[in-house]
Amino acid sequence: MKRYLLICLLLPLSSLAQTLPVKTYDICVYGATSGGVIAAYNAAAQGKKVVLIATGNHVGGLSSGGLGYTDIGNKYVVKGLALDFYRRVGKHYGKLEQWIFEPHVAEDIFREYLKHKNITVIYGHSLIKTDLSIKKIGITIKGISLHPSLTDKEPDIRIAAKVFIDCSYEGDLMAKAKVPYIVGREANSRYNETYNGVELRDKHQFADGVDPYKALGDPKSGLLWGISSDILKPNGTGDRRVQTYNVRVCLSNDPANMIPVTRPADYDSTHYELYLRMIHYKAPTSLPMYISMMPNHKTDINNNGAFSTDMIGVNYDYPDGDEATREKIVQMHKSYTQGLFYFLGHDARIPENIRKQMLQWGYPKDEYTDNGNWTPQIYVREARRMIGRYVMTQANCEAKTTVDDGIAMAAYTMDSHNAERIVTNGMVKNEGDVQVGGFGPYPISYRAITPEHVFNLLVPVCLSASHIAYGSIRMEPVFMVLSQSAAQAAIYAIDHRTTVQKVNVKDIQKALRENPLADGSTPDIIIDDNDKKQVTTAGKWITGKNGYGPTVLISDTAGTSIKTVKYSYPVTKPGLYKIYTYSSTENKTPFRVDVSNGSLTKTLTIDPGETEVEGQTSGEWVSLGEYQMQAGRINIKISTIHPTDKIHADAVLLVPDR
């Protein structure tokens, strides 16, 4: 160890870097993703000196980069500042919270967080130009050297910090710190899983019989563009292939805010020949993509079907690639996607109904005005994954095993997009798509964001998980919750002069629970239906799924009595509260609600059919009004109106006036 320390002390950063002054902070957050902004804000709000490193000119990552149709899984898992972000989006659109939004709205909110705490942001700098960008003494990172990623006219910057948090999608800081990681898919046998490795399945798949060759039936003519000549391996086999990336595209169909799609300079129609082969077997009725509507006539476009916006097989070199390699892959995705739009709207071989649908869309004039109205953020679904102190696996997702050091929760389907496009039995097939769900929220271990041997680094985005478990965890709201937790752990490590591995996780859990917005304000009160201490029932209720949290109560339609669920909670801080109940999309029948705050009782009839539910969610919060609360017990009772009514009784939410 002494010899290792001596070698590390003698390592120079570079002759240029050595002449530059060192800027010192308590916490350095690398990667201005949504999680990066939240981590920086959480730490700065609690008095720490923070710097946030943005490799480009934008902040917010995918959440401001086109992914406005939020992958939620279950709103129950979205806590703290992550929920605050969606509440701020909701305020912009006149709602309690909003999960679908325009890119510029998201970025404006992320910038508000940074401005509010006067957080230093270094734009256009990255680690990936030199192997000597990190100075390590033993197993503590003492400093990093940043290089301009957008121009060569700026000097390097040196940063020293007590704790570093890698919130990048790529895990660059983690990799430079020599933390063990994996790229690709593990074999099923590694963690005793069933959905990892090679998976040839039926979703987003070509129909049988689609010919892969340039000349029909002639292998000697060569393969159509985008098809690999690799041989399909048995299901469950591990490899270094990475699930495909794409671009989450914001388009507009508002004529006043639309720039028509034009022919890209490098357009090549042969890149889309496979689509023509595919539609020969089944005539299309809609565009080959998910078009999720955002406010103000805009979209979040995502992959859908066998041939769509996913650019399969070109991203394998991205995770470990240098700056030039990654930029080349980013530009390939831009060219492919813009070319696809042009092809669908202008190629005479495309059915007229499809061409007409495509031609109604164009690039929005008011988005990404500094980047040709095109997002600068590619959808990096997965890159490096740390091998940390605990590896999250399929067993965690399916609740076959659990952890007691949870610092966030996930609930989304185990979701992997395709990783290769190959020929099998003379037909073209996609391989790698997995979509397996049906499980409830589960905890993510603190040990999964901490490396084994680097004492002052936290990795909440490229965390320690198998490929298939990462497919469930890798959602923007979860990254924000994990990043806030990482920042809270960093604060603890600094204040207690300890390593991130020795942080008292129970203290972190307590801090996040009692001060979720990092400002000392009164937290929300949530009473879920499965809270046996606060919830009692009368009449027969059946426990179901697909609600807020792990369960929802469903009234039995048998019998002659009214069924009720009573929520009771001791309010300790008096004040004005807005009260809501969660109404599931499956809840179709009106129900009665009685709210009693000790001094008055208010009775309401709620018709779930009047509630508009938007986005990937099981339901929406329905307002029960505002109430002036004194210290004491609040009672809320949900009842059927008739004995035979089938209603859902789920969570109740009290939001204090802040």
N, C-alpha and C positions, 0 to 999 in steps of 0.2 A: 504494500500500500504506500509506503514512504517513497519508493521509486516511482510509482504511478503519479503521486502528487508532484514530485519534482518535474517529471516530464510535462505534466499539464501546466505547471507554472511557467515553463520555458516556451510554451507555444505562443507565437505571435498571432495577433488577429490579421494584420497586414501592415505594410509600411505606411499606407495612407491612414488606416484606422488608428494607428498608434499616435498620430499627430493630432487627432481630433479630441476635443474635450468630451468627457463622459457626462451624460445627463442621468441623474439619479432619481429613482421613484420608489415608492413602497411596492407597487404592483404594476407589472407590465402585462397587458392583455394583447396577445398577438392574433390578429384576425378580426376585422370589423364586421363580422357576421351579426345576425340578430342576437346570438348568444354573446358575442364579444361586446356589443353595446350594453347589454343588460349586466354583464359582469363588471364592466367599467363603472357603470352608474351605481351599482350596488356598493362597490368598494368606496367610490368617491362620496356617496351619500353618508357614509359612516366615517368620514374624516381621513381617508387614505389618499395619498398622492398617487395618481394613476396616469398612465399613458396607454393609449389605444393605437395599435399599428394597423393601418389600412393599406393593403397592397395596391389598391386603386384609388379612384376619386369618390367612390360611393360608400355608404354605410348601410348595414341591414341585411347584407347577403341576399339569400333567396327571397326573404320576406319583402324586400323592396325591389327584388330583381325579377318579378313576374309571377312568383308563386303567391297569388292573392286568394286562391281557393284553398284555404288552410286545411291541411291533413290533421284532423283533431284526434280521432279515435274515440275519446270520451272526455268531455269537458272537465270531468272530475280531476283529471291529472294536471290541469293547467292552473298553476298557483302563482302567488307572489307577483313579481314584476312582469312575468309573462302574461298573466291575466290582466294586469294593469295596462299592458300594451294594447290588448284587444278591447279593453274598456275605453282607452283613449281613441282608438279607431272608431268605436261605437259612438263616442261623443261627437266626433267629426260628422258622422252620418245621422245623428239624432236618435241613437239607441243606447241601451245599457251597455251592450258589447256587440262587436261586429267581427265576423270571421272571414268575410270576403271584402276585398278592398283594392283600390288602385295603387300602383307602385309608388307614385309620388307622395300619396298620403302616408304610406308606411314610412318612407324615408324621412319625410318631414317630422314625423313623430320620433323616430330614432335620433334625429339631429336635436330635437327638443330635449331629450334626455341628456345628451352630451353638453348642450349649451347651459342647461339649468345648473349643472354642477361644474361648469367651466373646465371640462375634462380636456386635457391635451390630446389631440389626435394628430398623428404623423401620417400624412397621405402619401401614396405612391412610393412606398418603400417595402422591401421584402428581404427575406433571409436567403433566398435560393440562388444567389450568384456566387457564393463561395462556401467551401467546406469549413472554413475557419471563422464562420460568423458567430460562433458561440465560444466564449471563454469559460472553461470549466476548471474548477479547483476541486479535485476529488469528485464528489457526486453532488455538488451544489453549483447551480448555474449562477455565475457572478455577473455576467453581462453578455450582450449580443451586439453584433455589428449589422446594421441595416444598409441596404444598397438601394439606390433609386431604381424603381421598376418601370417608370413611365418616361424617364429622360436620363441622359448621361451627363447633363449639365449641373446636377446637384451633387454635393459630396456625400460620402457615407455618414451615418449617424451611429454613435455608440450609446447604448442604453444599459444602465445598471439598475437592478431591482432586487428586492428581498424575496419576492415570489413572482413567478411567471405563470400565466394561464394561456394555454394554446387553444384558441377558439376558432382556428381556421378549419375549413372543410377538408384540407389536405393533410393536416398534422405535420406541417413543416418544422415547427419549433420542436415538437416531440422527436422527430427523426434526427434533427441536428444535435439534439441532446443525447443521441445514441440509445434512446429507449427502444426496447424490442417491439416490433410491430409485424403485422401481416398484411399482405395485399392479396385479394382474391377470395376464393371459397375453400373452406376446410372440407375435408372428407367427412361424411356422416360419422364415420367411426371415431373421429378425434374426440368429439364431445358427446357421443352416443345420441346423435340427432337423426332425424328422418327427412328433413327438407333442405339440407345443406348440399354443397357440391353440385355436380351436374344434375339438372332436373329437366327432362323433356316431358312437358305437360300440355294441357289443352287450351290455356288462356293466352290471348294475344298470339294466336297460332294460325298458320296457313291451313287451308283445307287440304285434304289428301289430293294428290295429283298435280299440284302446281309445279310446272317444269322449271328447273333451275338453270337450264343451258341457253346460251345465246341463240343457237339454232335448236328448235324443239326436238327433243329426244336424242341430241347428238352431244355426248360428253366431250368429244374432240373439239367442239366449237368454243369451249371455255364456259366459265360460269358468268351469269349476270352480275353486274356491279353489286357489291355489298354482301355477297355470299362467300363464305370461307371454304377452302378445300380441306380443312382439318377433319379428322375422323371423329365421329361422335363416340365419347367414352361412356361407360356404364353409369347409370344413375347413382348419385352419391359419391362420385369420384371428386376429389379435391383438385383445384388448379389455381392458376394466378389470373384467371379471367375476372374482369370487373363488370358488375352489372352496368348496363348502358346508361349514358347520359343523354340529355336533350336540352332544349331551351324552353323555359316556360314563357310563352310569348303573349305579350299584351297587344292586341289588335283593337281597332275601333270600327264600328259600322255607322258612326255619326258622320254624314257627309261634310259637316262643318269642321270636323276634327280628324279627318282621315287623309292620309297620304297613300295614293294607290301603290299596290305592289308592282314593281317593275322587274325586268329581266336582270338578274345579277350578272356582273361582268364575266364571271367564270362559270356561267350556267352550262350544265351538261345534262341533257334530257335522258341520257342512258342511265343515270343514277336512279331513275324512277321507273325503269322498264318492268321491274318486278311488280309494281303496283298494277300495271296493265295486265300482266299475267294473272294476278290475283282476282281482279274484277271480271275476268273472262269466265270464272267459275260461278261468280255470284254478283249480279249487277248491284252497284252501291246505291243507297238512297240518301246518304249523308256523307259529309267530309270525313276522311280517315283520321280523326283526332277528337279528343274531348274538347268541347268548347264550353267552358264554364263562364257564365256571365258575371262580370263585375259591375259595380255602379257606373253610371254615366256611359252606357253603351260600349263598355270595354270587356275584354276577355282575359282569362287565364287559360291558355291552350296547353294541353298535355297529350301525351301519347295515348292512342287507343287502337287496338287491332294489331294484326300481324305486320302491316307496313304503315308506319306513321311517322311521328316526329322523333322517336328514338333512333339514334344513329348507332346501330349495333356493331360492335367489334372494333371501333376505332380508338377507344379510350384506354387501352391496356397500359400504355406508357405514361398516362397522365399522372397517376399518384406519385411515382418516383421521378417524374420528368423534371428537367430544368425549365427555366422560364421560357426559352424559345420553343421547347417541345410542347409545353402546355398552351402557349399562345397559338401554335399551329393547330392544335386540336380544337381550341375554341373557335378559330376562324373556319375550320372544317364544318363545325356544327352550324355556324352562322350561314355559310354558303349552302349547306345541305337544306336547312330549314327554309331559308328565303327562296331557294330554288324550288323546293317542294310547293310552296305557296304559288309561285309563278306557274309551275307545271300544271297544277290543279285548275288554275284559272284560265290558262291560255292554250294548252296543248289540245289540238283538234281531236285527238284520240280519246280524250276524257269525255264521258257522257255530259250532255248539255246541262242537265240538272245539277251536276257537281260543279261545273264551271260557273254557273250562275251563283251558286252558294258561295264559292270562293271569292268571286268578284265583288261581293258586298262588303268585304273586309279590307282594311288598310292599316298602315302604321299610325299610331296616335300622335298628333302634333304636339301634345302637351306632356308626353312622357319621354324621358331620356334625351332631353334636348341637347345635351353635350355629347351624345354618342349616336347621332343619326337616327334617333327615335327607336333605338334597338337596345335591349338590355345588355349591359356589360357582364352579367353573371350567368355562367353556364350552370346547369343543374348537376352538380357533383353529388350524385346520390350516395356514393361510397368511395373512399380512397384508401388511405391507410387506416388500420385499426390497431390500437395499442394492445399489447399483451401485458396486462397490468396485474395487480395483486388479486383481482377476481375477474373472471371472464363470464359475462352474461351469455346464456345459451337458450336454446329452445325450451329447455326445462323451466327456466324462469318465466318465459312468456306464457307457458301453459300451466303455471302454478304447481308444477310437480316438485319444484324446490323454491325456496324463498330466502330473503335476506332480512336481517334486522338492522342493517345500517343504511337503509334507503334514504336518499336525499333528493329523489325525484321519482315520478311514476311514468309508465308508458302504458298504452292500451291499443295501439294501432295494430292492424293485421300484420303478420309476418309477410313482408312485401319485398320481393326482389323482382326487378325487371330483367328482361332477357340479357344474356351475356354473349351469345354467339348465334350466327345464322349459318346453318350447315346443310349438307345434302345427306339424306338417309333414305334408302330404298328408292333412289331415283327421284325423290321429291325434296323440295326446299322446306326446311323446318326451322323455327326459332327454338332456342334452348336457354333455360335459365329462369323463366318467369315462374314465380311462386306467390300465391296469394292465399294464405291460410290464417283464419281468424277464429272467432267464436269464444275468445277468452276475455276476462275482465281486466281492470287495471292491476298492474303488478309493480313492485318497488325495484328501483335501480340502485345497486350497491355503491356506496361511497368509494369502496376499494376499486371499482371499475373506472374511476377517473383519476386514480393515483398510480403512478409508476412504482415499480419495486425499489429502484435504487437511486432515483433522482429526488432529492429531498425537498426541493422548492418549486416543483412543476406540477400543475394540474391540467388534465386533458378531458374536458367535458364534451367535446364534439367527436373527435376520433377516439372515443372511449374504448375500453376493453370489452369486446363482444364478438361472438362468432358472427359470420356473415348473415345467417338467417335471423338471429336475434337482433342484430343491428338493423335489419330490414324493418323491424317493428319499432325500434327506438328512434330512428333517424328522422324525426319530424321536428319542424321548426319550433313549435311550442315547447316540446320536451328539451330541445337544445337550450332554450332560454332558461327553463327551470334548472337544468343541470349547470348552466353557466353561473346563474345567481348563487347556487349552492357552492360552486367552486370558489367564487369570490368571497363567500362567507367563511369558507374554510381557510382561504388565504389570510383574511383578517385575523382569524383565530391564531393561525400559525405565527403571524407577526407579533400579535399582542402577547402571546404566551412564549415567544422565542423557542418555538419547536418546529419540527418538520411537518410536512403535510400528512405524512403517514401516522403521526402521533396525535393528530387532531382528535378531540373528543367529539365523536359524531353526534351524540345525544345533545350536546350543547349547540351544535349546528342545527339540528332538527328543531330545537326549542327556539333558537333565534329566528329561523325562517317562519315558524308557526306564529310567534308573538309579534314579529316586526316584518311582515311580508313585503311591505313597500319600502323598507329601509329608511323610513322617515318618522317613526315613532307614532304613527296614526293608529286609530282603533281598527283592528282587523275585522273583516266580514265575519258574520256568524252563519255557518252552514249546518243545518240539521238534516242528515241524510236518512232515508227510510230504514237503513240497516243499523242505525244507532239505537240499540236496544235500551240504553239508559234514558234516552230523551224521547223515544217514540213508543206509543202504545196503540193497540188496535181493538176495535169492537166489530164483531161479525167475522165472516171468513174471508181471508185475503190469501192470494197465491203469490209466491215470490217468483218474479220473472227477471229477465235480462233486458238489455237494450234501453237503459235509462241513463240517468246521471249517476255515476258511480257503479259499483258492482251489481246492484240489484234495483228492482222497482217493485212496488206492491200493486197487485191487480185484484180488483174486487171480484169475488165469486158471484155469479148471477143467480145462484140458487137461494132459496129461502125467502122469508117475508119481512126481514128486518133491514133497516138502513145500515150500511157498512161505513165505519169511520176510522180515520187514522188521526191521532192527536200528537202534535209535535210540541214539546215543552222545553224551554231553555231559560236558564237564569241570566238575565242581562245585567252585567256589572257596571257598565258605563252608560249613564243616561244621555239622552240626546235624540235627534231626529234620525229615524231609520226608514229606508225604503225596503219594502218586503216583497219577495217574489216566491213563486212556486214553479218548479220545473215541469213542463208539460211535454210529454213524449209525442212524437209524430204518430205513434200508434194509438194515442188517446183521442178518440173521436166523440165521446159522450160528454155533455155538460156535467159539471159537478159543483157542489156547494163548498164554500170556504168560510169559516168563522175565525176572525182574528180578535184576540182579547189581550190588551196590554195592562190589565189590572183596573183601569179606570173606565174603559169603554169596550164594547164588543161591536165589531162591524161584520156584517154578513154580505157575501158576494156570491154571484153565480158566474162561473167561468165557462166559457164555450171555447174548447180547444180549436175548433174550426176557424175561429177569428184570429188565431195566432199564425203569423207568417214565419216559416222556418226556412232559413237559407244556409247553404253550405253543407259540409260533411258532418252532420250532427244528428243525434237521436231526438233532439227536441229544443225547446227554447224557454227562457225564463219569462213568466207571465206576471205582470205587476199586480200586486194586491193593495197598492197605495202607500202613502207615507204616514208614519205614526210617531208621535212624540213619546219616547219611552223613558220611564223612570227605572231606577234600579229595582229589579225584581224579575219575576218569571213571566215570559211571554208564552201564550198558548195559541196555537194555530191548529184548526181542525178541518180536515178534508173529508167530505161525506158524499155518498151517492145521493142523488135526488130521489130515485126510486129504488126499491129493493133489488130489482133485476138489472140495474145499470152495470155496465162494465166500464170502470174507470181506472186510471193509473194514479197512484199516489207516490210521488218521488220526493226529491229534496226540497227544502225550504231555505231561502237565502235572505239574510238581513244585511243590508249595506248601510253603514253609518254615514252621516253627512260629514264630509271631510273638507 
